[in-house]
Amino acid sequence: MGGGNGAKAAQKRERNAKNAGGTAKSQLKTNEKALNIQCSVCRATFLSTTRENALNDHSSNKHSKTVAECFPDFKAAAK
């Protein structure tokens, strides 16, 4: 039974942080805060960097609706 490299990477981050005198850093809380686009139908969340094409795919494939119906607060980034 082989273990994955995920545990090794976490141990290495912790060891390096301890050697540098800091604490191990995690992106989990930062990523959680960035999930600020939410589907009004199913409440699925998306990262703030999600592009309109991905939201359009979700709207049409999951709900047969438009982006405006599922994500009324979404404003496309200016090009």
C-alpha positions as CSV (number, residue, x, y, z in Angstrom):
1,M,0.0,0.0,0.0
2,G,1.7,3.2,-1.2
3,G,1.0,6.5,0.4
4,G,0.4,9.6,-1.6
5,N,2.8,12.5,-1.9
6,G,0.3,14.8,-0.3
7,A,1.3,13.9,3.2
8,K,5.0,14.3,2.3
9,A,4.4,17.7,0.9
10,A,2.5,18.8,4.0
11,Q,5.2,17.5,6.2
12,K,7.8,19.3,4.2
13,R,5.9,22.6,4.3
14,E,5.6,22.3,8.1
15,R,9.3,21.5,8.5
16,N,10.3,24.4,6.3
17,A,8.0,26.8,8.1
18,K,9.4,25.6,11.5
19,N,13.0,26.1,10.3
20,A,12.1,29.6,9.0
21,G,10.5,30.4,12.3
22,G,7.0,30.8,11.0
23,T,3.9,28.7,10.8
24,A,2.8,26.5,8.0
25,K,0.6,28.4,5.5
26,S,-2.6,27.1,4.0
27,Q,-4.6,28.4,1.1
28,L,-7.9,26.8,2.3
29,K,-9.3,29.8,4.1
30,T,-8.2,32.2,1.4
31,N,-9.9,30.0,-1.2
32,E,-13.0,29.7,0.9
33,K,-13.3,33.5,1.0
34,A,-12.9,33.8,-2.8
35,L,-15.9,31.6,-3.4
36,N,-18.2,34.6,-3.8
37,I,-20.2,33.9,-6.9
38,Q,-23.2,31.8,-6.0
39,C,-25.9,30.2,-8.1
40,S,-29.3,31.5,-7.0
41,V,-31.0,28.2,-8.0
42,C,-28.8,25.5,-6.4
43,R,-26.5,27.6,-4.2
44,A,-23.3,26.2,-5.8
45,T,-20.3,28.5,-5.3
46,F,-17.7,29.6,-7.7
47,L,-14.4,31.5,-7.4
48,S,-14.4,35.2,-8.0
49,T,-12.1,34.6,-10.9
50,T,-14.6,32.3,-12.7
51,R,-15.3,33.4,-16.3
52,E,-18.7,34.0,-17.8
53,N,-18.3,30.9,-20.1
54,A,-18.1,28.6,-17.1
55,L,-21.1,30.2,-15.5
56,N,-23.0,29.9,-18.8
57,D,-22.1,26.2,-18.9
58,H,-23.4,25.7,-15.4
59,S,-26.6,27.7,-16.1
60,S,-27.5,26.0,-19.3
61,N,-26.4,22.4,-18.4
62,K,-27.7,22.2,-14.8
63,H,-30.8,24.4,-14.9
64,S,-31.6,25.2,-18.6
65,K,-31.5,28.9,-17.7
66,T,-29.4,31.9,-18.6
67,V,-26.5,33.4,-16.6
68,A,-28.7,36.4,-15.6
69,E,-31.3,34.0,-14.1
70,C,-28.8,31.9,-12.1
71,F,-26.3,34.7,-11.2
72,P,-28.2,38.0,-11.0
73,D,-25.3,39.7,-9.3
74,F,-22.6,38.6,-11.7
75,K,-21.0,41.4,-13.8
76,A,-18.7,40.3,-16.6
77,A,-15.2,41.8,-16.4
78,A,-14.5,44.6,-18.8
79,K,-12.4,43.7,-21.7
